[in-house]
Amino acid sequence: MSMYFDIGDETLWNPSNGVGRLFLRQVEVFEVELELPSGIGQDKYRGDPDTLEVDPVVYEEFTRKLVTWHCRTGHSVMLALSEGFVATAVALARRAGIEVEMSGPGAGHVPGGVQRDVQVPGDPRVTSAAVVTALDARAQEMDHWTAH
């Protein structure tokens, strides 16, 4: 069995049920973390929970905020935990024709004016440019590995 992530009549991704369920659970986590809906809705066809409709407008906002969140964290564990999911989300956005800008914060930037989830001591190897480069490369890999 497999799942379908569709925009209209176009299938963006057709993962196995296990992969699809894991992705959806991670979507739920990041919807809460970002306080923003993802635009991925279940039950496109009545009675078919394995076909999910993606609202491109809502998904675009979710993905852009997700990428910004990811690229602005300086916490190595948070980066490691989120990179695969964020890269997969970006790959799906690109398939949907959504351009997602990947940029890190400026020098001394503190998201929202408050620095949360700070790694002590900080990891000097984690720079915004390195995070952006790694995420873009990972998203390209994900696009190659995810079936249409």
Secondary structure, 3 states (H helix, E strand, C coil): CECEEEECCEEEECCEHHHHHHHHHHHHHHHHHHCCCCCEECCCECCECCEEEECHHHHHHHHHHHHHHHHHCCCHHHHHHHHHHHHHHHHHHHHCCCCCCCCCCCCCCCHHHCCCCCCCCCCCCCCHHHHHHHHHHHHHHHHHHCCC
